[in-house]
Amino acid sequence: MRLIESPIKFGTDGWRGIIAEDFTFDNVRACAQGISDYLKKTKLAGKGLIIGYDTRFASEDFAQAAAEVISGNGIKVYLCSQPTPTPVISFGILTKESGGAIIITGSHNKARWNGLKYKAQDASSAPTETTNQIEEYISRTLTKGSISRIPLHQAVKQGLVESLDLTPAYSEQIRKLVDLKRLSQAKLKIVIDPMYGTGSGYFKMLLDGGAIELIEINSEPNPIFPGIQPEPIATNLKKLSAKVKSEGAHVGIATDGDADRIGIIDEKGQFLTQLQVFALLCLYLLEIRGERGALVKTITTTSMTYRLGEIFGVPVYETAVGFKYVAPIMMREKALIGGEESGGYGFRDHIPERDGILAGLYFLDLMLKMSKTPSELLEYLYSKVGPHHYQRLDVSFPGIERNNIIKRLSENAPQSLDGVKVVKTNTIDGFHFTLAASTWLLIRFSGTEPLLRIYAESDTPARAERLVELGRKLAGV
């Protein structure tokens, strides 16, 4: 058995690797053995485990390899019968009352990447203390090379592996949260872009049979993701933008590779930033639905939430990047919504996890209830909280430079940026500088890719762009 030489580490959302380089069948099996050992140690093994997968190259085969190991350890496996969105699998944990789920997905990464996520018993991203234990079990497996497994056909014959479709239960849940019948009757034209991923067909299935017109692009599974990276940000949504304009559509909605993130294109073909979308979803829940509850945001997400918290009298909590930090606060505080800059948003009365499909439906319902286009919704939001503009820059750097970057930022904390005083510095996750007038700059390392990410939000687009460049100079990259 040929195993990875360096330790397998779970980042902000699972372990990612390059297919055939470190993301190999042997290493996926080692991960599955480590998770089996964790389930047995924590007495969750008797609850069984769901295993799902996305549309990437060999994801189904990797999922089957994991199923052979989990079942080989005497743990019942519920194996998805088709590529399935991550939020559908996460909700499946609750309906099956399983001990968690393994999801084979590279999420938003480029085509040559794949990954393995472990979702906890409560359907959330596994917390750090859990992944630390799993990493330790995986490390022991890598050292000893001892893996229990049963060929899939034998495991099926023995009743240890059961094929299932989680979509019906998920659809029933969505119908409890959104008036799909009313929404399907809306005279809206919508372009859907699942980015060749698992979100394909879901909006059509949920909204079928009414007056609403749905056009889907990039709907066929394609592990190459031709022309794009399956991350719903502006640079990858040019085709969606063009389609919205050519069709005269009211909105474009994109989901990432495993459909837990969302991107919005307005009626003019312009991309709404993830921060704008999060603030609009907060406004929808607070004002249109009249609900109350805490708002939870990562450090990379908009300061507009603080203003909305003041207006509607609800608390706002801030966490490090990663929904595994958002979810515990959502559950503890029974929070209304949790969100992160990547375009992932989770909602109360659903799962403590991101759901791009539900987020898209909520956004459509906001448009319908307010009879406004996306650009008009943004104007309405700004009338309440003031203008906020956002920029992000991702910079590749040699791994050996990481400590030097940290040293430069630690030793040269600025007193002002772009002529505005720095009023607070936060190092909860990277280097976060808060300025006056709802302006901030953040410099941090990606938890899933070899990138330095630089983020800024301010009252003008020009200042946000200048701050990003100043952040790059501070980091020396």
Helices and strands as residue ranges (DSSP letters): E 15-18, H 25-41, G 45-47, E 49-53, H 59-72, E 77-80, H 86-96, E 101-104, E 113-119, H 128-144, H 152-157, E 161-164, H 167-177, H 180-184, E 189-193, H 202-207, E 213-216, G 234-236, H 238-247, E 251-255, E 262-265, E 271-272, H 274-283, I 284-288, E 295-298, H 304-312, E 316-319, H 323-333, E 337-340, E 344-347, H 356-370, H 374-385, E 389-396, G 399-401, H 402-411, E 416-417, E 420-426, E 431-435, E 439-445, E 451-458, H 461-475
